[in-house]
Amino acid sequence: MPSMPALPEINSNHLQCLADDDYWMLQDRERRLTDWAFEMRGMLGELCSSSQP
C-alpha cells in the first residue's frame, strides 16, 4: 500500500484574512477530504489483504 504523503502545514497567520464563514467552510472541506482519504485507505487495505493468497 502506498504511504500517505506529508501534507503542507498552513500557518494560522495566512488564514486571518479569511472571513469567518470562509474559514469554517475551509475547515469543513478539509475534514471531509481527510475522512474520505482515510475511508479510501481502509478500503485499499481490505482489498490488498483479501487478494493475497
N, C-alpha and C positions, 0 to 999 in steps of 0.2 A: 504494500500500500504506500502511495507517495506521502511524504511528510508534509505537514501543513506549513505554508510559507510564513515567515515572520512578517507581520503587518507593521506598517509605519505608525509610529506614535504621533499623535497630534497634540501640540502644546495648547493648553487651555487659553493662552493669550490670543491664539488665532481664532478662537470661537467667540470671543467677546463682541465682535462686530455683528454677530447674527442676532436677529430679532428672537424673542423668546419662543414664539411659535415655530420658527425655522429651526432653532436649536433642538426642540423636542421632537420635531419631525425627523431630523437627522439622527437623533438618539434611537427613535423607533425603527428607522431604516437599518441602522447598524445592528440592533437587536435581532431584527427579522433575518438579516443576512447571516448573522452568527448562528442563529437557531437552524437555519436552512443548511449551512455548511456542516454543522455537527450531525444533523439528520442524514445528509448525504454521505458523510464519513462513516456513520454507523451502518448504512445500507451497503456501502462498498466493503466494509469489514465483513459483514454477513455473507455477501456474495463471494468474496475471496476465500473465506473459510469453508463455505459449503461446496466450492468447486474443487477443493483439494482432495486427492484420493485417500 
